[in-house]
């Protein structure tokens, strides 16, 4: 029951002191009950509120000196660190656990699994991963999207290999056939019933976009908190809640 980090070194006991450079990791650590062990977080880690007051830069620009000085046993990151940063931390005896950005429900579960394994060993990891996938599927239950398109804050459509696709495909059929994100209408295989869009966008952004203007008139628009896709944690359920709420509004106006 030992967790291994990126370079296969073994974590053989539950760490008392940890740091996180990833808002998603921080949320999951807190959710699993280990928030009290955080001695430092990135400046973007703002949930749960007041989780840890010591900040050490961001994953793109970590304050290596400060992290070394605080000397957590384990540092979690979702963005790979530069080799020299990784080397500096490992040389200071800090184990760097590099998490992978999920692109599927299983990979989302693995995020929980890897973090739980660090604290409680492989069995705990396996159980946390299964539980995370179950909660995810139950959050999506009862939401029916039919044929949809997801529009990112950059006005691109999300295709296969994206976390957005994996999540929304739990309740519908993605009309974007691209791998990754696209701004080409050729990658859209048919007219979507729903355009699911980042809530930083407006209906005017969508109808005015070259990619989407042809589909916008016949599709219902639903706006969701896109930040939840960027920070994969249990709060992804807020996306499904937003869809559910707007679908019921649409149903009422149709009657």
C-alpha positions, 0 to 999 in steps of 0.5 A: 500500500505505497504511493509512488510519485512521478519518479517512482520514489515511494511514499511509505507513510502518511505525510503530516505536512503537505503543500499544493500548487493546484486548486483542484488538488487542494479542493480534493485534499480538503474533501478527503479530510486532509486539509489540516495538513496543508502548510502551503497552497498556490495563490489560486487555491481559494476553496474551501475558504480559509483553507490555508493562509500561506501561499507559494506562488502558482504552478506556473511560477512556484516560489521554490525557495519558500516551499523548500523553507516550509519543507512539506513532505509532499507537494501536489501539482497538476501542472508539470514543474520545470525539471530544475524546480522538480530537482531542487525540491526533490534534493530538499527531500520534498516528494513531488506528486504530479497529478494528471489532468483528467480527460475521462470519468475514470481519469477524474476518479484517478485524481482522487485515487492518487491523492488518497493513496498518498495518505492511506495506501492503495486500498484507500486510493481505490475506494476514493477513486470508485466513490468519486466516479460514482458521485460524478455519475449520480450528479449527471443522472437525470440530465438529458442533453440530446445532441449538444456542443460545448463552447469554451470561454475562448469560443472554441468547441470541445471535442474528444480528449477534453474533460468537458466532452467526458463530463457532458457526454455522461448526459448527451451526444457531443456533435463536435468530432474534433480531437481537443478544441476546435474553431472550425465548423467542419468539425461539427457533425450536425445541428445541436439541440443544446449549446452549452457555453461557459458562463463568461460568454453571452448569447450575443458572443455565441450568435456573433461567432463564426463557428456557432452563428449557423447553429445558434438560432435552432439550439437552446443555450445553457450557460455553465460555470466553466471554471469547474472544468478547469478545476476538476473536483466534486464541485463539477456537480455545479455544472450539472446543477446549472444544466438541470435548472436551465433545462427545467426553465426551458421546459416550463417556457415551452409548455 
